[in-house]
Amino acid sequence: MSGRASGPCEIPDPDHDGEVHFYRTGWRCDAHSPWALKGLPQPVARRAPAIYTYRAAPAADENGTT
């Protein structure tokens, strides 16, 4: 594992989702993890605690407020 500080997910795509974990390919959120990119379901094996979790932004109402 790298000793350097990382951003939440090393993929520059804005569509992040879920928890961020370290993989051989680097820090990835659930949406950009190796298993998700292959179209596989989330593994059920116990994983280390996430360093970050992406949450969906609350939807704005008709007045533009959240």
PQR file with spaces between the fields and no chain letter, atoms N, CA, C, O and H, PARSE charges and radii, in Angstrom:
ATOM       1  N    MET     1       0.850   -1.170    0.000 -0.4000 1.5000
ATOM       2  CA   MET     1       0.000    0.000    0.000 -0.0000 2.0000
ATOM       3  C    MET     1       0.891    1.227    0.000  0.5500 1.7000
ATOM       4  O    MET     1       1.955    1.228    0.620 -0.5500 1.4000
ATOM       5  N    SER     2       0.472    2.242   -0.676 -0.4000 1.5000
ATOM       6  CA   SER     2       1.242    3.472   -0.776 -0.0000 2.0000
ATOM       7  C    SER     2       1.125    4.292    0.507  0.5500 1.7000
ATOM       8  O    SER     2       0.061    4.345    1.124 -0.5500 1.4000
ATOM       9  H    SER     2      -0.392    2.241   -1.179  0.4000 1.0000
ATOM      10  N    GLY     3       2.220    4.924    0.899 -0.4000 1.5000
ATOM      11  CA   GLY     3       2.197    5.764    2.078 -0.0000 2.0000
ATOM      12  C    GLY     3       1.750    7.183    1.785  0.5500 1.7000
ATOM      13  O    GLY     3       1.603    7.986    2.706 -0.5500 1.4000
ATOM      14  H    GLY     3       3.084    4.881    0.398  0.4000 1.0000
ATOM      15  N    ARG     4       1.533    7.504    0.531 -0.4000 1.5000
ATOM      16  CA   ARG     4       1.135    8.858    0.159 -0.0000 2.0000
ATOM      17  C    ARG     4      -0.336    9.091    0.446  0.5500 1.7000
ATOM      18  O    ARG     4      -1.139    8.158    0.458 -0.5500 1.4000
ATOM      19  H    ARG     4       1.652    6.852   -0.217  0.4000 1.0000
ATOM      20  N    ALA     5      -0.675   10.349    0.676 -0.4000 1.5000
ATOM      21  CA   ALA     5      -2.079   10.715    0.884 -0.0000 2.0000
ATOM      22  C    ALA     5      -2.805   10.626   -0.449  0.5500 1.7000
ATOM      23  O    ALA     5      -2.260   11.011   -1.484 -0.5500 1.4000
ATOM      24  H    ALA     5      -0.022   11.107    0.667  0.4000 1.0000
ATOM      25  N    SER     6      -3.997   10.135   -0.426 -0.4000 1.5000
ATOM      26  CA   SER     6      -4.760    9.955   -1.652 -0.0000 2.0000
ATOM      27  C    SER     6      -6.047   10.750   -1.611  0.5500 1.7000
ATOM      28  O    SER     6      -6.578   11.066   -0.546 -0.5500 1.4000
ATOM      29  H    SER     6      -4.440    9.822    0.414  0.4000 1.0000
ATOM      30  N    GLY     7      -6.533   11.065   -2.797 -0.4000 1.5000
ATOM      31  CA   GLY     7      -7.865   11.624   -2.913 -0.0000 2.0000
ATOM      32  C    GLY     7      -8.859   10.501   -2.689  0.5500 1.7000
ATOM      33  O    GLY     7      -8.458    9.340   -2.611 -0.5500 1.4000
ATOM      34  H    GLY     7      -6.102   10.809   -3.662  0.4000 1.0000
ATOM      35  N    PRO     8     -10.117   10.804   -2.587 -0.5600 1.5000
ATOM      36  CA   PRO     8     -11.105    9.761   -2.329  0.2800 2.0000
ATOM      37  C    PRO     8     -11.129    8.651   -3.381  0.5500 1.7000
ATOM      38  O    PRO     8     -11.248    7.478   -3.026 -0.5500 1.4000
ATOM      39  N    CYS     9     -11.021    8.993   -4.657 -0.4000 1.5000
ATOM      40  CA   CYS     9     -11.008    7.994   -5.732 -0.0000 2.0000
ATOM      41  C    CYS     9     -10.089    8.538   -6.812  0.5500 1.7000
ATOM      42  O    CYS     9     -10.214    9.697   -7.206 -0.5500 1.4000
ATOM      43  H    CYS     9     -10.924    9.945   -4.945  0.4000 1.0000
ATOM      44  N    GLU    10      -9.175    7.723   -7.291 -0.4000 1.5000
ATOM      45  CA   GLU    10      -8.182    8.187   -8.250 -0.0000 2.0000
ATOM      46  C    GLU    10      -8.685    8.259   -9.685  0.5500 1.7000
ATOM      47  O    GLU    10      -7.931    8.653  -10.574 -0.5500 1.4000
ATOM      48  H    GLU    10      -9.073    6.781   -6.971  0.4000 1.0000
ATOM      49  N    ILE    11      -9.928    7.891   -9.934 -0.4000 1.5000
ATOM      50  CA   ILE    11     -10.506    7.972  -11.272 -0.0000 2.0000
ATOM      51  C    ILE    11     -11.047    9.387  -11.467  0.5500 1.7000
ATOM      52  O    ILE    11     -11.778    9.878  -10.607 -0.5500 1.4000
ATOM      53  H    ILE    11     -10.540    7.571   -9.212  0.4000 1.0000
ATOM      54  N    PRO    12     -10.709   10.061  -12.580 -0.5600 1.5000
ATOM      55  CA   PRO    12     -11.167   11.445  -12.772  0.2800 2.0000
ATOM      56  C    PRO    12     -12.632   11.581  -13.181  0.5500 1.7000
ATOM      57  O    PRO    12     -13.097   12.701  -13.393 -0.5500 1.4000
ATOM      58  N    ASP    13     -13.357   10.504  -13.296 -0.4000 1.5000
ATOM      59  CA   ASP    13     -14.771   10.518  -13.666 -0.0000 2.0000
ATOM      60  C    ASP    13     -15.604   11.069  -12.504  0.5500 1.7000
ATOM      61  O    ASP    13     -15.351   10.704  -11.356 -0.5500 1.4000
ATOM      62  H    ASP    13     -12.979    9.594  -13.124  0.4000 1.0000
ATOM      63  N    PRO    14     -16.584   11.935  -12.767 -0.5600 1.5000
ATOM      64  CA   PRO    14     -17.367   12.521  -11.672  0.2800 2.0000
ATOM      65  C    PRO    14     -18.435   11.590  -11.076  0.5500 1.7000
ATOM      66  O    PRO    14     -19.027   11.932  -10.053 -0.5500 1.4000
ATOM      67  N    ASP    15     -18.691   10.444  -11.677 -0.4000 1.5000
ATOM      68  CA   ASP    15     -19.769    9.553  -11.231 -0.0000 2.0000
ATOM      69  C    ASP    15     -19.294    8.591  -10.149  0.5500 1.7000
ATOM      70  O    ASP    15     -19.287    7.379  -10.364 -0.5500 1.4000
ATOM      71  H    ASP    15     -18.209   10.166  -12.508  0.4000 1.0000
ATOM      72  N    HIS    16     -18.898    9.111   -8.989 -0.4000 1.5000
ATOM      73  CA   HIS    16     -18.437    8.273   -7.889 -0.0000 2.0000
ATOM      74  C    HIS    16     -19.626    7.793   -7.071  0.5500 1.7000
ATOM      75  O    HIS    16     -20.660    8.458   -6.999 -0.5500 1.4000
ATOM      76  H    HIS    16     -18.903   10.096   -8.815  0.4000 1.0000
ATOM      77  N    ASP    17     -19.461    6.621   -6.453 -0.4000 1.5000
ATOM      78  CA   ASP    17     -20.529    6.088   -5.621 -0.0000 2.0000
ATOM      79  C    ASP    17     -19.955    5.070   -4.642  0.5500 1.7000
ATOM      80  O    ASP    17     -19.091    4.272   -5.005 -0.5500 1.4000
ATOM      81  H    ASP    17     -18.622    6.081   -6.511  0.4000 1.0000
ATOM      82  N    GLY    18     -20.428    5.100   -3.427 -0.4000 1.5000
ATOM      83  CA   GLY    18     -20.083    4.086   -2.446 -0.0000 2.0000
ATOM      84  C    GLY    18     -18.809    4.350   -1.684  0.5500 1.7000
ATOM      85  O    GLY    18     -18.293    5.468   -1.664 -0.5500 1.4000
ATOM      86  H    GLY    18     -21.130    5.749   -3.133  0.4000 1.0000
ATOM      87  N    GLU    19     -18.304    3.291   -1.051 -0.4000 1.5000
ATOM      88  CA   GLU    19     -17.121    3.382   -0.206 -0.0000 2.0000
ATOM      89  C    GLU    19     -15.842    3.342   -1.040  0.5500 1.7000
ATOM      90  O    GLU    19     -15.826    2.791   -2.141 -0.5500 1.4000
ATOM      91  H    GLU    19     -18.722    2.383   -1.068  0.4000 1.0000
ATOM      92  N    VAL    20     -14.772    3.930   -0.505 -0.4000 1.5000
ATOM      93  CA   VAL    20     -13.472    3.939   -1.176 -0.0000 2.0000
ATOM      94  C    VAL    20     -12.542    2.973   -0.453  0.5500 1.7000
ATOM      95  O    VAL    20     -12.374    3.049    0.764 -0.5500 1.4000
ATOM      96  H    VAL    20     -14.785    4.377    0.389  0.4000 1.0000
ATOM      97  N    HIS    21     -11.937    2.060   -1.219 -0.4000 1.5000
ATOM      98  CA   HIS    21     -11.008    1.064   -0.685 -0.0000 2.0000
ATOM      99  C    HIS    21      -9.755    1.043   -1.548  0.5500 1.7000
ATOM     100  O    HIS    21      -9.766    1.515   -2.685 -0.5500 1.4000
ATOM     101  H    HIS    21     -12.073    1.998   -2.208  0.4000 1.0000
ATOM     102  N    PHE    22      -8.667    0.488   -0.995 -0.4000 1.5000
ATOM     103  CA   PHE    22      -7.431    0.367   -1.746 -0.0000 2.0000
ATOM     104  C    PHE    22      -7.408   -0.972   -2.466  0.5500 1.7000
ATOM     105  O    PHE    22      -7.623   -2.021   -1.857 -0.5500 1.4000
ATOM     106  H    PHE    22      -8.658    0.105   -0.071  0.4000 1.0000
ATOM     107  N    TYR    23      -7.146   -0.928   -3.769 -0.4000 1.5000
ATOM     108  CA   TYR    23      -6.997   -2.118   -4.602 -0.0000 2.0000
ATOM     109  C    TYR    23      -5.595   -2.087   -5.209  0.5500 1.7000
ATOM     110  O    TYR    23      -4.880   -1.096   -5.060 -0.5500 1.4000
ATOM     111  H    TYR    23      -6.972   -0.076   -4.264  0.4000 1.0000
ATOM     112  N    ARG    24      -5.202   -3.143   -5.879 -0.4000 1.5000
ATOM     113  CA   ARG    24      -3.901   -3.150   -6.564 -0.0000 2.0000
ATOM     114  C    ARG    24      -3.797   -2.025   -7.570  0.5500 1.7000
ATOM     115  O    ARG    24      -2.696   -1.564   -7.872 -0.5500 1.4000
ATOM     116  H    ARG    24      -5.782   -3.948   -6.000  0.4000 1.0000
ATOM     117  N    THR    25      -4.901   -1.586   -8.084 -0.4000 1.5000
ATOM     118  CA   THR    25      -4.934   -0.506   -9.076 -0.0000 2.0000
ATOM     119  C    THR    25      -4.994    0.872   -8.439  0.5500 1.7000
ATOM     120  O    THR    25      -5.020    1.874   -9.153 -0.5500 1.4000
ATOM     121  H    THR    25      -5.795   -1.960   -7.840  0.4000 1.0000
ATOM     122  N    GLY    26      -5.016    0.947   -7.114 -0.4000 1.5000
ATOM     123  CA   GLY    26      -5.052    2.230   -6.405 -0.0000 2.0000
ATOM     124  C    GLY    26      -6.340    2.396   -5.618  0.5500 1.7000
ATOM     125  O    GLY    26      -7.107    1.447   -5.453 -0.5500 1.4000
ATOM     126  H    GLY    26      -4.995    0.133   -6.534  0.4000 1.0000
ATOM     127  N    TRP    27      -6.571    3.609   -5.136 -0.4000 1.5000
ATOM     128  CA   TRP    27      -7.786    3.922   -4.369 -0.0000 2.0000
ATOM     129  C    TRP    27      -8.947    4.067   -5.322  0.5500 1.7000
ATOM     130  O    TRP    27      -8.886    4.855   -6.266 -0.5500 1.4000
ATOM     131  H    TRP    27      -5.949    4.380   -5.270  0.4000 1.0000
ATOM     132  N    ARG    28     -10.019    3.306   -5.083 -0.4000 1.5000
ATOM     133  CA   ARG    28     -11.195    3.315   -5.960 -0.0000 2.0000
ATOM     134  C    ARG    28     -12.474    3.307   -5.129  0.5500 1.7000
ATOM     135  O    ARG    28     -12.550    2.669   -4.079 -0.5500 1.4000
ATOM     136  H    ARG    28     -10.070    2.667   -4.316  0.4000 1.0000
ATOM     137  N    CYS    29     -13.477    4.031   -5.625 -0.4000 1.5000
ATOM     138  CA   CYS    29     -14.805    3.955   -5.014 -0.0000 2.0000
ATOM     139  C    CYS    29     -15.488    2.694   -5.541  0.5500 1.7000
ATOM     140  O    CYS    29     -14.983    2.053   -6.463 -0.5500 1.4000
ATOM     141  H    CYS    29     -13.416    4.549   -6.478  0.4000 1.0000
ATOM     142  N    ASP    30     -16.626    2.340   -4.962 -0.4000 1.5000
ATOM     143  CA   ASP    30     -17.329    1.135   -5.396 -0.0000 2.0000
ATOM     144  C    ASP    30     -17.701    1.175   -6.876  0.5500 1.7000
ATOM     145  O    ASP    30     -17.692    0.138   -7.540 -0.5500 1.4000
ATOM     146  H    ASP    30     -17.036    2.861   -4.213  0.4000 1.0000
ATOM     147  N    ALA    31     -18.028    2.353   -7.401 -0.4000 1.5000
ATOM     148  CA   ALA    31     -18.421    2.464   -8.810 -0.0000 2.0000
ATOM     149  C    ALA    31     -17.247    2.233   -9.756  0.5500 1.7000
ATOM     150  O    ALA    31     -17.455    1.809  -10.893 -0.5500 1.4000
ATOM     151  H    ALA    31     -18.036    3.195   -6.862  0.4000 1.0000
ATOM     152  N    HIS    32     -16.016    2.504   -9.313 -0.4000 1.5000
ATOM     153  CA   HIS    32     -14.837    2.367  -10.166 -0.0000 2.0000
ATOM     154  C    HIS    32     -13.909    1.242   -9.729  0.5500 1.7000
ATOM     155  O    HIS    32     -12.776    1.152  -10.203 -0.5500 1.4000
ATOM     156  H    HIS    32     -15.847    2.849   -8.390  0.4000 1.0000
ATOM     157  N    SER    33     -14.376    0.394   -8.841 -0.4000 1.5000
ATOM     158  CA   SER    33     -13.562   -0.723   -8.351 -0.0000 2.0000
ATOM     159  C    SER    33     -13.354   -1.742   -9.473  0.5500 1.7000
ATOM     160  O    SER    33     -14.120   -1.765  -10.436 -0.5500 1.4000
ATOM     161  H    SER    33     -15.296    0.467   -8.457  0.4000 1.0000
ATOM     162  N    PRO    34     -12.325   -2.582   -9.354 -0.5600 1.5000
ATOM     163  CA   PRO    34     -12.081   -3.584  -10.399  0.2800 2.0000
ATOM     164  C    PRO    34     -13.278   -4.511  -10.640  0.5500 1.7000
ATOM     165  O    PRO    34     -13.570   -4.858  -11.785 -0.5500 1.4000
ATOM     166  N    TRP    35     -13.972   -4.914   -9.569 -0.4000 1.5000
ATOM     167  CA   TRP    35     -15.114   -5.811   -9.751 -0.0000 2.0000
ATOM     168  C    TRP    35     -16.278   -5.105  -10.436  0.5500 1.7000
ATOM     169  O    TRP    35     -16.993   -5.731  -11.218 -0.5500 1.4000
ATOM     170  H    TRP    35     -13.735   -4.632   -8.639  0.4000 1.0000
ATOM     171  N    ALA    36     -16.487   -3.819  -10.163 -0.4000 1.5000
ATOM     172  CA   ALA    36     -17.586   -3.082  -10.801 -0.0000 2.0000
ATOM     173  C    ALA    36     -17.293   -2.835  -12.276  0.5500 1.7000
ATOM     174  O    ALA    36     -18.195   -2.915  -13.110 -0.5500 1.4000
ATOM     175  H    ALA    36     -15.906   -3.310   -9.527  0.4000 1.0000
ATOM     176  N    LEU    37     -16.035   -2.535  -12.602 -0.4000 1.5000
ATOM     177  CA   LEU    37     -15.673   -2.298  -14.000 -0.0000 2.0000
ATOM     178  C    LEU    37     -15.828   -3.552  -14.856  0.5500 1.7000
ATOM     179  O    LEU    37     -16.020   -3.461  -16.068 -0.5500 1.4000
ATOM     180  H    LEU    37     -15.302   -2.470  -11.924  0.4000 1.0000
ATOM     181  N    LYS    38     -15.745   -4.733  -14.218 -0.4000 1.5000
ATOM     182  CA   LYS    38     -15.949   -6.001  -14.922 -0.0000 2.0000
ATOM     183  C    LYS    38     -17.411   -6.418  -14.939  0.5500 1.7000
ATOM     184  O    LYS    38     -17.751   -7.447  -15.524 -0.5500 1.4000
ATOM     185  H    LYS    38     -15.589   -4.807  -13.233  0.4000 1.0000
ATOM     186  N    GLY    39     -18.287   -5.631  -14.304 -0.4000 1.5000
ATOM     187  CA   GLY    39     -19.711   -5.947  -14.265 -0.0000 2.0000
ATOM     188  C    GLY    39     -20.070   -7.019  -13.257  0.5500 1.7000
ATOM     189  O    GLY    39     -21.124   -7.645  -13.371 -0.5500 1.4000
ATOM     190  H    GLY    39     -18.011   -4.795  -13.829  0.4000 1.0000
ATOM     191  N    LEU    40     -19.206   -7.246  -12.264 -0.4000 1.5000
ATOM     192  CA   LEU    40     -19.451   -8.264  -11.253 -0.0000 2.0000
ATOM     193  C    LEU    40     -20.174   -7.650  -10.052  0.5500 1.7000
ATOM     194  O    LEU    40     -20.076   -6.443   -9.828 -0.5500 1.4000
ATOM     195  H    LEU    40     -18.350   -6.738  -12.171  0.4000 1.0000
ATOM     196  N    PRO    41     -20.895   -8.460   -9.279 -0.5600 1.5000
ATOM     197  CA   PRO    41     -21.544   -7.934   -8.067  0.2800 2.0000
ATOM     198  C    PRO    41     -20.499   -7.612   -6.999  0.5500 1.7000
ATOM     199  O    PRO    41     -19.368   -8.096   -7.053 -0.5500 1.4000
ATOM     200  N    GLN    42     -20.889   -6.799   -6.043 -0.4000 1.5000
ATOM     201  CA   GLN    42     -19.994   -6.446   -4.945 -0.0000 2.0000
ATOM     202  C    GLN    42     -19.639   -7.699   -4.163  0.5500 1.7000
ATOM     203  O    GLN    42     -20.519   -8.498   -3.841 -0.5500 1.4000
ATOM     204  H    GLN    42     -21.807   -6.406   -5.999  0.4000 1.0000
ATOM     205  N    PRO    43     -18.350   -7.884   -3.851 -0.5600 1.5000
ATOM     206  CA   PRO    43     -17.962   -9.080   -3.096  0.2800 2.0000
ATOM     207  C    PRO    43     -18.581   -9.084   -1.703  0.5500 1.7000
ATOM     208  O    PRO    43     -18.774   -8.036   -1.086 -0.5500 1.4000
ATOM     209  N    VAL    44     -18.886  -10.277   -1.226 -0.4000 1.5000
ATOM     210  CA   VAL    44     -19.487  -10.394    0.101 -0.0000 2.0000
ATOM     211  C    VAL    44     -18.437  -10.637    1.169  0.5500 1.7000
ATOM     212  O    VAL    44     -18.750  -10.655    2.360 -0.5500 1.4000
ATOM     213  H    VAL    44     -18.730  -11.128   -1.726  0.4000 1.0000
ATOM     214  N    ALA    45     -17.185  -10.826    0.748 -0.4000 1.5000
ATOM     215  CA   ALA    45     -16.099  -11.029    1.713 -0.0000 2.0000
ATOM     216  C    ALA    45     -15.917   -9.772    2.553  0.5500 1.7000
ATOM     217  O    ALA    45     -16.175   -8.659    2.093 -0.5500 1.4000
ATOM     218  H    ALA    45     -16.930  -10.811   -0.219  0.4000 1.0000
ATOM     219  N    ARG    46     -15.474   -9.962    3.773 -0.4000 1.5000
ATOM     220  CA   ARG    46     -15.247   -8.830    4.679 -0.0000 2.0000
ATOM     221  C    ARG    46     -14.099   -7.977    4.149  0.5500 1.7000
ATOM     222  O    ARG    46     -13.036   -8.494    3.805 -0.5500 1.4000
ATOM     223  H    ARG    46     -15.264  -10.865    4.146  0.4000 1.0000
ATOM     224  N    ARG    47     -14.324   -6.664    4.088 -0.4000 1.5000
ATOM     225  CA   ARG    47     -13.303   -5.747    3.598 -0.0000 2.0000
ATOM     226  C    ARG    47     -12.841   -4.847    4.730  0.5500 1.7000
ATOM     227  O    ARG    47     -13.510   -4.707    5.754 -0.5500 1.4000
ATOM     228  H    ARG    47     -15.187   -6.244    4.367  0.4000 1.0000
ATOM     229  N    ALA    48     -11.684   -4.242    4.521 -0.4000 1.5000
ATOM     230  CA   ALA    48     -11.168   -3.274    5.486 -0.0000 2.0000
ATOM     231  C    ALA    48     -12.103   -2.069    5.525  0.5500 1.7000
ATOM     232  O    ALA    48     -12.849   -1.842    4.572 -0.5500 1.4000
ATOM     233  H    ALA    48     -11.140   -4.355    3.690  0.4000 1.0000
ATOM     234  N    PRO    49     -12.079   -1.298    6.598 -0.5600 1.5000
ATOM     235  CA   PRO    49     -12.936   -0.106    6.665  0.2800 2.0000
ATOM     236  C    PRO    49     -12.633    0.867    5.524  0.5500 1.7000
ATOM     237  O    PRO    49     -11.485    1.015    5.107 -0.5500 1.4000
ATOM     238  N    ALA    50     -13.656    1.507    5.041 -0.4000 1.5000
ATOM     239  CA   ALA    50     -13.502    2.474    3.956 -0.0000 2.0000
ATOM     240  C    ALA    50     -12.826    3.736    4.477  0.5500 1.7000
ATOM     241  O    ALA    50     -13.004    4.113    5.635 -0.5500 1.4000
ATOM     242  H    ALA    50     -14.589    1.387    5.380  0.4000 1.0000
ATOM     243  N    ILE    51     -12.032    4.397    3.596 -0.4000 1.5000
ATOM     244  CA   ILE    51     -11.407    5.667    3.992 -0.0000 2.0000
ATOM     245  C    ILE    51     -12.323    6.841    3.688  0.5500 1.7000
ATOM     246  O    ILE    51     -12.104    7.946    4.184 -0.5500 1.4000
ATOM     247  H    ILE    51     -11.887    4.091    2.655  0.4000 1.0000
ATOM     248  N    TYR    52     -13.350    6.607    2.871 -0.4000 1.5000
ATOM     249  CA   TYR    52     -14.238    7.681    2.436 -0.0000 2.0000
ATOM     250  C    TYR    52     -15.493    7.026    1.894  0.5500 1.7000
ATOM     251  O    TYR    52     -15.422    5.918    1.362 -0.5500 1.4000
ATOM     252  H    TYR    52     -13.528    5.709    2.468  0.4000 1.0000
ATOM     253  N    THR    53     -16.636    7.676    2.013 -0.4000 1.5000
ATOM     254  CA   THR    53     -17.878    7.175    1.425 -0.0000 2.0000
ATOM     255  C    THR    53     -18.554    8.298    0.671  0.5500 1.7000
ATOM     256  O    THR    53     -18.803    9.369    1.226 -0.5500 1.4000
ATOM     257  H    THR    53     -16.694    8.576    2.445  0.4000 1.0000
ATOM     258  N    TYR    54     -18.851    8.052   -0.603 -0.4000 1.5000
ATOM     259  CA   TYR    54     -19.573    9.032   -1.408 -0.0000 2.0000
ATOM     260  C    TYR    54     -21.053    8.943   -1.092  0.5500 1.7000
ATOM     261  O    TYR    54     -21.601    7.845   -0.989 -0.5500 1.4000
ATOM     262  H    TYR    54     -18.648    7.182   -1.053  0.4000 1.0000
ATOM     263  N    ARG    55     -21.695   10.068   -0.939 -0.4000 1.5000
ATOM     264  CA   ARG    55     -23.128   10.126   -0.707 -0.0000 2.0000
ATOM     265  C    ARG    55     -23.755   10.972   -1.799  0.5500 1.7000
ATOM     266  O    ARG    55     -23.185   11.981   -2.214 -0.5500 1.4000
ATOM     267  H    ARG    55     -21.249   10.959   -1.023  0.4000 1.0000
ATOM     268  N    ALA    56     -24.908   10.570   -2.258 -0.4000 1.5000
ATOM     269  CA   ALA    56     -25.617   11.343   -3.277 -0.0000 2.0000
ATOM     270  C    ALA    56     -26.040   12.682   -2.696  0.5500 1.7000
ATOM     271  O    ALA    56     -26.459   12.764   -1.541 -0.5500 1.4000
ATOM     272  H    ALA    56     -25.371    9.750   -1.920  0.4000 1.0000
ATOM     273  N    ALA    57     -25.927   13.722   -3.499 -0.4000 1.5000
ATOM     274  CA   ALA    57     -26.351   15.054   -3.061 -0.0000 2.0000
ATOM     275  C    ALA    57     -27.874   15.069   -2.941  0.5500 1.7000
ATOM     276  O    ALA    57     -28.551   14.440   -3.754 -0.5500 1.4000
ATOM     277  H    ALA    57     -25.586   13.655   -4.437  0.4000 1.0000
ATOM     278  N    PRO    58     -28.425   15.759   -1.964 -0.5600 1.5000
ATOM     279  CA   PRO    58     -29.884   15.822   -1.846  0.2800 2.0000
ATOM     280  C    PRO    58     -30.490   16.537   -3.057  0.5500 1.7000
ATOM     281  O    PRO    58     -29.908   17.483   -3.587 -0.5500 1.4000
ATOM     282  N    ALA    59     -31.636   16.084   -3.473 -0.4000 1.5000
ATOM     283  CA   ALA    59     -32.309   16.680   -4.631 -0.0000 2.0000
ATOM     284  C    ALA    59     -32.820   18.073   -4.273  0.5500 1.7000
ATOM     285  O    ALA    59     -33.300   18.303   -3.163 -0.5500 1.4000
ATOM     286  H    ALA    59     -32.109   15.316   -3.042  0.4000 1.0000
ATOM     287  N    ALA    60     -32.712   18.984   -5.209 -0.4000 1.5000
ATOM     288  CA   ALA    60     -33.210   20.344   -5.000 -0.0000 2.0000
ATOM     289  C    ALA    60     -34.712   20.379   -5.255  0.5500 1.7000
ATOM     290  O    ALA    60     -35.212   19.666   -6.126 -0.5500 1.4000
ATOM     291  H    ALA    60     -32.322   18.797   -6.111  0.4000 1.0000
ATOM     292  N    ASP    61     -35.434   21.204   -4.499 -0.4000 1.5000
ATOM     293  CA   ASP    61     -36.874   21.348   -4.740 -0.0000 2.0000
ATOM     294  C    ASP    61     -37.093   22.327   -5.893  0.5500 1.7000
ATOM     295  O    ASP    61     -36.128   22.776   -6.512 -0.5500 1.4000
ATOM     296  H    ASP    61     -35.029   21.783   -3.792  0.4000 1.0000
ATOM     297  N    GLU    62     -38.335   22.659   -6.182 -0.4000 1.5000
ATOM     298  CA   GLU    62     -38.641   23.525   -7.338 -0.0000 2.0000
ATOM     299  C    GLU    62     -38.091   24.930   -7.187  0.5500 1.7000
ATOM     300  O    GLU    62     -37.968   25.646   -8.180 -0.5500 1.4000
ATOM     301  H    GLU    62     -39.119   22.294   -5.679  0.4000 1.0000
ATOM     302  N    ASN    63     -37.753   25.353   -5.956 -0.4000 1.5000
ATOM     303  CA   ASN    63     -37.176   26.687   -5.730 -0.0000 2.0000
ATOM     304  C    ASN    63     -35.656   26.677   -5.801  0.5500 1.7000
ATOM     305  O    ASN    63     -35.016   27.718   -5.649 -0.5500 1.4000
ATOM     306  H    ASN    63     -37.853   24.771   -5.149  0.4000 1.0000
ATOM     307  N    GLY    64     -35.070   25.490   -6.036 -0.4000 1.5000
ATOM     308  CA   GLY    64     -33.635   25.392   -6.142 -0.0000 2.0000
ATOM     309  C    GLY    64     -32.918   25.240   -4.824  0.5500 1.7000
ATOM     310  O    GLY    64     -31.693   25.343   -4.766 -0.5500 1.4000
ATOM     311  H    GLY    64     -35.589   24.645   -6.160  0.4000 1.0000
ATOM     312  N    THR    65     -33.672   24.994   -3.757 -0.4000 1.5000
ATOM     313  CA   THR    65     -33.051   24.802   -2.452 -0.0000 2.0000
ATOM     314  C    THR    65     -33.067   23.328   -2.110  0.5500 1.7000
ATOM     315  O    THR    65     -33.894   22.572   -2.620 -0.5500 1.4000
ATOM     316  H    THR    65     -34.667   24.910   -3.805  0.4000 1.0000
ATOM     317  N    THR    66     -32.149   22.919   -1.242 -0.4000 1.5000
ATOM     318  CA   THR    66     -32.088   21.516   -0.857 -0.0000 2.0000
ATOM     319  C    THR    66     -32.749   21.266    0.467  0.5500 1.7000
ATOM     320  O    THR    66     -32.783   20.128    0.935 -0.5500 1.4000
ATOM     321  H    THR    66     -31.477   23.533   -0.828  0.4000 1.0000
